[in-house]
């Protein structure tokens, strides 16, 4: 059980000389010290948690013994990730009002979870979303589909975190982006393999507290720089930005009503279908604790996104107008995702920059650990234990498969993090939300509220939504243009939720109705009651 801590010490020890070797990189010694401290603290939590993860119930759901308050803070930690601290501030710095759209959308999404699915999930599920759906649909096909959908969503979300981590480490330490990705992947694998949900939860709690503290400190320092006059801050940001007053109005999403509606649907409803968020409701003892979890998560998340408004405009006002933080082309050094890091340096020098960088890295590690655990659970619990090895699987073999899946997901996330390194991390998270809205969310809503859903209908609707969301994302601006380099997208809407989500609902309903007409009335399933 001490293997995780010893491995972590080896990783931490290997990092410092590798960083120090690049003497010309302008490496921040404070950031390095805090970075190593964060790694050691979180690995210590993993070592402690490993002794409490001997059973499948403890490994996947912390034995259902996490309190509502603790789970709420951990859930907030899931939601205020690198996409918030780095990506959203970068979007606001670059696009003004367009970045605020993402902040408001993410902040309003979590309440939909409690209204639509949280309480019912806690009453019906055990470890994964598939456990809920399998209570009234045919187990084998629904678990296969749900596992595939979970892995797709997890990978999109993981890409965002890996990109943020790689850019952060490259900027701070001068490490090549490839080695930064490998380092994050190795630590992520270590946390999940040995600590399971207990370690993931407590790492999330620690990083949420650190992140909220860092956000408050930066926001207060920004406001202090302008005499605590928010109007003066915004006026300075408008003066610095090349588009001036135009940044206070919608730009990218102003030209198409359909695109704006699609983005709004994605941000507000996507949270209710994210497997790694829904999995947190299986860690609390009862439905009341699930409701308490969402209350505290919403309080923390909303407060943090309010701070992002100040931090984003602060980065624009202070960093974007300072040549010291710009490259030869006039863009923010290290990319827009690094706006918050540069802002912290401008406000508090190397000390604050080191603190913020270490907190940002802890944020990324915590989120990727939760994502990886969710993806590994889909493979080990839904595919292996419940289907492939139904008659032979034991708790020990199931946990072993989960750890092997963790290694596989870690390696794949490194590869994809390298492929998508130029993407904004907040934007990449919105793509995961789009897939969530079009695959797992329609099935959950129909299964929980409509007694007419059949297995064929669920699979048809889910596959249609999943394939449609991925295909239209590839054919749309994010991949077809920004990644593949084509001059124009084949599908214009980004994200495609306004098309794919209604199609998924409609397909599931139509196929279920046709299926019911062929089946005896006595065999019809009933809606899941609250």
N, C-alpha and C positions, 0 to 999 in steps of 0.2 A: 504493500500500500504506500510505502515511501518512494516507490519508483517515480511517481509523478513529480515529487519535490526534487529528487536527485536529477531527473531529466531536465527540470526547469533550471536548476542551478547550472547544469552544463550549458543550456541554451543561453542563460544570462551571462555566464562566463565567456562564452564564445562571441557574444555580441560586442562586448566592450573593446577587446583588442581589434576586432574588425572595424569598429567605428574609429578608434584611435589611429588606425593605420592611414586614414585619409586626413592627413594633417592640414591639407590645403582646402578643406571643404568648409571652413568656418564653423566647425562643429560646436554646438552649444553644450558645454559641460554640465550646466544645471539640468538641461533637458535629458542628457544621458543618465545622470544620477537618478532623476525622478522616474525616468523610463524603467531603469533596472529595478528601482524600488517597487514600482507598480507591478512589474512582472513577478517579483518575489512574493509580494503580499498576496496576489491572486493565486499563485502556485501554492502558497501556504494554505489558502482556503481550500484549494483542490485536494491537498494532502489530508486536511481535516475531514473533508466531505467523503473522500474515498473510503473511509472506514464505515460510512453510513450508507453505502451504495451497494450492499451485498446482494439485495434481491431486485427483481425486475421492477417491483412497485416503487422501491426507493430510487432506482436508477432513472426511471422514466418520469415519476411524479412525486419524488421526495416523500413517498409514503403518505401523501395527502395531509401532511402535518404543517404546511406553511400557513401562517395566519393571514387574515384578510389584509391587514396593514402591510405586512412584509411582502405579500404577493403584489399588492398595489404598487409599492415602490419598485419591485422587480419588473412589473409590467410597464411602469413608466420608463424604466431603464431600457426595455425592449423598444419602446416607441421613440424616445429621444436619443437617437443613435448618431452615428457619424453623418448621416444624411441631414440631421438638424444642425448640429454644431458646425460642421464644415460646409455641407452642400447648400443648406437653406441660406446661411449668411452669404455664401458666395453668389447664390442666385439673386438675392436682394441687392448685393453690391453691383452685380452686372446689369440687372434688369429692373430693379426697383419694384414696382407694383406687381409684376409677374411673379417675383419671388414671394411676395406676400400672399398670393393666391395659394401657393403650395403650403405655406405656414398655416393659414386659416383652414385649409382642407384637411391637413393632418390632425390639427387640434380638434376638429369637429367629428372626426371619424370614430373615435373610441366610444362615445356614448351610444352609437348605433350597435356596438357589440352587446352592451347590457340590455338594450331594448329588444334586440332580435334573437340573440342566441345564448348569452352567457349562462343564465340560470338553468336553462334546459340542458345545455351541454354538461354542466356539473352534475345534474341528476342522472344523466344517461351514460356519460362516457367514462372511460377508465384511463387510457393513456393518450389516444389519438382521435382525430376527427372521424376516422374510419370506424372506430368502435361505436360511435353514435349512429352513423348511417347503417351499420350492420345490424342494429337492433330491429330493423323492420324491412331491410332489403337483403337480397341474396348475398351472402358474405364474400364469396370468392371474387366475383367480378367487381364488386364495389370496393373491396380492399385493394385490388390491383389498380383500378383507376385512381383512387384517392392517393395511393402511394406515388403514382407517377405525377399527378397534379402537385402534390406536396413537394416533390423533388424539383419540379420546374420552378415553382414559386420560390423555394429556398435558394436555388441557384441564382435567380435574378437578384434576390435580396443580398445574397452573399457577394455577388460581383460588386455591388455598391460599396459594401464595407471593405472589401479587399482593395478596391481602387483608392478609397480614402486612406487606408493604412499605408499603402505603397507610396502615395504622394507625400504623406506626412513624414515618413521615415527618410525618404529620399531628400526632402528639403532640409530636415534637421541634421541628419548625420552624414549626408553625402554618399550614402549607400546606393548602389545601382538598384533600379526599380525591381529587377528580377530577384535580387537577394532580399529585398524588403518583403516581397510577396512570400518567399520561402520561409522567412522568419515568422511572419504572421500565421501562415499555414501550420507550421510546426507547433507553435504555442496553442493554437486553436485545437489541434488534434490532442494535445496533452490534456487540456482542460476537460474535454468531453470524454475521452477514453477512460480516465481514472475517476472523475468526480461526478459525472451524471448530472441529474437535475438539481441535486442539493448544491453542488459547487456552482452550477450555472446561476441558480437563484441568488446565492449570496454574492457572487461576483457582480451580478446585475444590481443588487442593492448598494454595494459599495460604490460602484461607478455612477449610479444615479445620484447619490448624495454628493459625490465629488463634482459631477457635471453641473448640478444645480448651483452649488457653491461657486464654481468657476464662472458660470453664466451671470450670476448676480454681481460678482466682482468686476467682470469686464463691462457690464452694462452701467454700473455705477461710475466707473472710471471714465467711460465715454461721456456720460451725462455731465460729469464734473468738468470735463474738458470744454464744455459749452455752457458752463454756468448753470447746469441743470435746466437748460432751456431746450426742450425737444424741438421747438420750431426753428431755433438757430441751427441745431444739428441737421435737420432736414434741408434747410436753406443752403447750408454748406455742401451737403451731398448733391443737391440739384446743380449747384454752381460747378462742381467738379466733374460730374458726368457729362460726356460729349453730347448727349441728347437733352440735357438740362431738364426743363419742366415735363418733357414727354415721359420721363421715367415714373411719374406719379399717375400715369394712366396705363391701362392694359395695352400691350404692344403685340407680343407674339400671338396672344389669344383673342385679340380684338377683331381680327379679320373674319373669323368663322364662328358663328353662334354654335354650330354643331360641335366644333372642337372644344369650345369652352364648356359646353354641357357635358361632353365626354370626360374632360378632365375633372369637373366637379363630381360626377358620379364615381369616378375612380378613387379620388381622394377621400370622399365621405363614406363610401360603402366598402372599400377594399379591405379595411382593417377587420371587418366582421368575417372575412374569409381567410385571413392569414393563419396558416397552421401553427406557426411558432407562438403567435399570440393566443390562439384558442387553447393550445396545449397547457398554458399557464393555469387555466381554470380547473384542471385536474389535480393541481397540487394543493388545493385548499380543502378543508374537511367537509364543507357543506355549501348549499346554494347561497345562504346569507353571506358567508365569507367571500363568495364570488362577487356579490354585489358590492361589498365593502372594498374589494380589490379595485373594481372599476372606479369607485368614488375617489380613492386616493390617487390612482393612476391619472385620472382626468385632472385633478387638482395640480399635480406635479407637471404634467405635460402642458396644460394650458398656461401655467405660469412660465414655463421655460420658453414656449413659443412667443409669449409676450416679450420676453427678453431678447429674442432673436430679432424682433423689429428694431430694437435699439442697436444691437450688435451689427446687423447687416448695414444699416445706414451709417453707423460709426465706421465700419470698414471702408465704405465708399468715401466718406468725408475725410478720413484721416490717412488711409493707406493708398487709395487710388490716386491721390494728389501728391504723393511723396515718391520722387524718383528712386529713393533707396530701396523701395519694395517692388519696383517694376523692372521688367526685362528690356532688352534692346528694342522690342516692338511696342513697348508701352503697356503690355499686359502684366497682370499680377504675377510675380515670380513664383514658380511652382504650380501655377494654375489657379483658377478661381476658387477651388476647394480650400486653398490655403489662406484665404482672406482673413479668417478669424485668427489664425496663428500669427500672421504679420501684425494684425491689430493689437494682439496681446504684447508683442515686442515693442510696438510704438508706445504703448501705454505704460508698460512696466519693465521694459528691458528683458534681459535674458532670464531673469528669475520668473516673471509672469509667463513669458513664452514657454519656459521649461515646464511650468505647472500645467498650463493649458494643453501643451503637447502631450504630456504624460496622461492627463485626464482624457484627451481625445483618443489616445491609443488604448486606454483602459476601456473606453466606450466601445471601440471597435472590437476588442477582444471579447467583451461580454456579449455583444450582439452576435458575433459569428459563432460563439460557443452555443448560444441558444438555437440559432439556425441549424447548426450542424447536428445538435442533438435531435432536433425535429426531423431532419432528413434521415438520420441514422435510425430513428425510431420507425419511420415509415418502412425502411428496408427490413429491419430485424423483427419488429412486432407484426406489422401488417402483411408483409410478404413471406418472411421466413417462418415465424412462429405460428401464424394463423392459416397459412396456405401451403408453402413448400414443405415445411417440417411439422405439419400439424400433429402427426402421430408420434414423432420422435423428439421434438424440441423440448429442451428443459430450460429452466431459468438461466442456468449457467451458459448453455450454448446460445441462448437468445442474446444475452449480454455480450458474449464473444462476437457474435455476428454484428451487433451494434458497433462494437469497437472497430471491427474490420471495415464496416461501412463508413465510419468516421474518417478513417485513413483515406479511403477512396474519395470521399467528398472533399477532404482537405486538399488532396492533390488536384482534383478537378477545379476547385475554386482558385487555386494558384494560377492554373492555365488560363481560366476565363478572366481573372483579374488583370493578367498581362494583356489579353486581347482587347479589353475594354478600358484601358488606362486613361483614355482621353475624355471619358464621359463624366458629366457632373453626377455626383453620388446621390443627390436628392432626386434628380431626374431618373436615375436607374431604379430607385426604390418605387417610383410611380409605375414603372413597367411591371414590377412584381405585383403591385396593387391591381393593375389591369388584368393580369392572369387570374388573380384571386377572385375578382368580381365576376369573371366569366366561367369559372370552373367549380371551385369548392363552395362559394357562396350560394349560387342558385340551388345546388343540391341540398345544402343545409336548410335553407329557407323552405323549400318544398317538402323536405322530409319532416321538418318540425311542425309545419303548419297545414299541410295538405295531405289528406288521407288517400288521395288518388294516385300518388306517385308509385310507379312500379320500378323494378330493377332495370328493365329494358329502357324505360323512359329516363331514369337517372343516368345510365351509362351513355345513352344517345345525347342527352343534353350536355352532360359534362364533357364528353369528348369533343362535341361540336364547339363548345365555348373555349376549351383549352387549345385545341388545334387552331381555331379561328383567331384567338388572341395572339398566339405565338406567330402564326403565319402573317397576320396583318401587321404585327410589330416588326417582323423582318422586312416586309414590303414597304413599311412606312419610313418616315424621316429618321428615327433613331438608329436603325441598322442599315437600311438600303442606301442612305445618303451619308450619315456620319461615320459609320464603320466601314461599309463597302465602297464608299467614295463615288457613288453614282450621282449624276447631276440633279435628278428629281425623283421623288418617291412614286411608287406605283399606287399605293394607298395613301391618301392625303391626311387622314386624321391621326392624331397622336395625343393620347393613347386611343385605341380602337374600342373602348368599353361601350360606347353608346350603340355600337353595332353588335358586338359579340355577346354582351350580357343579355339583352332582350332575346337574341337568337337562342341562347342556351336555355333560358326559361321557357320559351315557346316550344322548342324542340322537345324538351323533357315533358312538357304538358301534353303535347299532341301525341307523342309516342306512347305515353302512359294511358291516355284515353283510348287509343286504338288497341293497346294491349289489354285493357280492362274489358273491352267488348268481346275479346276472344276467350277471357278467363271466366270461370264460374264465380258468381257473386259471393259465395261463401268464402272464397279464398282471398278476397280483396283486403289489403292492409289498411290499418287505421292510422290516422294522424297521431303523432307522438304528443301526448298531453303534457302540460306543464306540471 
